[in-house]
Amino acid sequence: MFSAKVYTDRRAKLREMLDSGLVLFPGNSDVPFNYPANIYPFRQDSSFLYFFGLDNADLFGVVDLDNETDYIYGNDVSMDDIIWMGQQPTIADQANQAGVGKTAPLAELKSLIRAAKKEGRRIHFLPPYRCEISIMMAGLLEIPFNEVQKNVSVDLIKSVISLRMKKDELEIREIENMIDVAYLMHTAGMKMAKAGVIEREIAGTIEGIALANAGPVSFPVILSINGQTLHNHYHGNTLTEGRMLVMDAGCESSEHHYASDITRTVPVGGKFSQRQKEIYEIVLNANLTAIAAVKPGVLFKELHLLAATEISKGLIKLGLMKGDPKEAVDKGAYTLFFPHGLGHPMGLDVHDLEGLGENYIGYDEEVTRSKEFGLAFLRFGRRLQEGFVMTIEPGIYFIPELIDSWKSENKLAEFIDYAKVETYKDFGGIRVEDDVLVTSTGNRVLGKPIPKTVAEIESMMKM
């Protein structure tokens, strides 16, 4: 945990943003893997962590806006618990670490909420994303299960997003520490990417590096020679010469749970072919160009379109696309090759705050979400502010099924040379991703630099 003052200050800022009522922050519970005593590794709710910092199961935080009182509800361990887990800190001791002076057993929480409702006070809570939390909230609020989501507080959602999106120095340091571990993960993967190796050997190694140096992976490792599948979690292929290996992986701190999210794409065997190098350098240029344009006040949607324009220029130069690059972007022709968004916020969640609703996080009254193919997948479009941490992750993918679909319709044929594209259907995909902080004057790529130029990658893979 950080110091108690960090959490009391965060709750004080939240109080300034909301008028009255109770704010409920349920912590997470243990989740069975295949029977009750065999559980998944525990992961605390990120908003509970942000405002209370406590990393144990079955806790509940309450912020009383009217009485300026905070509570931690939870049950002290029994002798049976001690036998299996050892002595645990009391609820009062835990609450003290978070700067909270009021505690009570979980069973007493319902009476607090019932009294507040009777007084006509508003009950604020965030959208539950776990079924057991939704069931608990239905019971506490005494409403039907299917009405829980209808009663979430949009004011609280917007307030939490406003606070959590802007990272302070403590948070930035935690993210950078996790990127430094990602450096170890990705460079190990590069060195292992040789013909005859099975993908799971690399995926298992880099997950082990995360656990040994920091904590769990921040999301299931994406690692595949079939990089044209954007989120490919299958790790059963054998690496062969001539293929590109996409490695999208990060870790999170076991202490504070801030995340990293890095993607590198490397040639199996350690040497780029001319065709691989040509496509790779288009993606790298889009990555570098978009990063250079990151600064406060810039629309992230414009950065996405900037990266799309650079990709279109590069593919036109290679003869895979044709025509005017700006018009190709305006018409969406680039989405055949780059069908996802440029990036997303990250922090306590690797897709930070996504559970509160992408449109609340990434869009506002100024920027609304597109309904067009490809651009609709842009998770974040609004203006950047100092303190935001964003991923910048352009890519080029040759998805045979998508190519066949567009070709059968002769879709946007004025911008696409389908005959040449056919010769790339065995290529796979390339993505290059970094984690970037918006500073007061521009940007800073966070963490220890991970090899990403052709020369740097080839040099690392020789080791």
GIDA-V360189 format. One record per helix or strand of 2 or more residues. SS is the DSSP state (H for helix, E for strand). FROM is the first residue (numbers start at 1). LEN is the number of residues. Records with the same first field share a line. If there is no record, write none. Layout:
SS=FROM-LEN + FROM-LEN
This chain:
H=4-14 + 46-7 + 79-7 + 91-7 + 106-13 + 131-11 + 145-3 + 149-3 + 154-12 + 169-24 + 199-15 + 274-19 + 300-19 + 325-7 + 333-4 + 354-3 + 358-5 + 375-3 + 400-10 + 418-5 + 454-9
E=22-5 + 32-4 + 38-2 + 60-5 + 69-5 + 102-3 + 123-3 + 222-3 + 244-6 + 251-2 + 262-6 + 389-4 + 395-3 + 429-3 + 433-6 + 443-3
